[in-house]
């Protein structure tokens, strides 16, 4: 048996709609970071890289929050 926090959660239709909103937002944020967070020559920087990584991390946790707390999502807790 796999514990709920580690199981695959299939989102409900309403959950999927919310996830797609989040993905659109985080995609726009990534484009903004790539456009704005450069050095004076327009090249990527270490700070830009960290910002992109944190944006990905935040997206991951936000999506998990949607499916984990959605009462209509289905968790697969059976180990293969």
Secondary structure as UniProt FT lines:
FT   HELIX           4..6
FT   STRAND          8..10
FT   HELIX           13..36
FT   TURN            40..41
FT   HELIX           46..68
FT   TURN            71..72
FT   STRAND          74..76
//
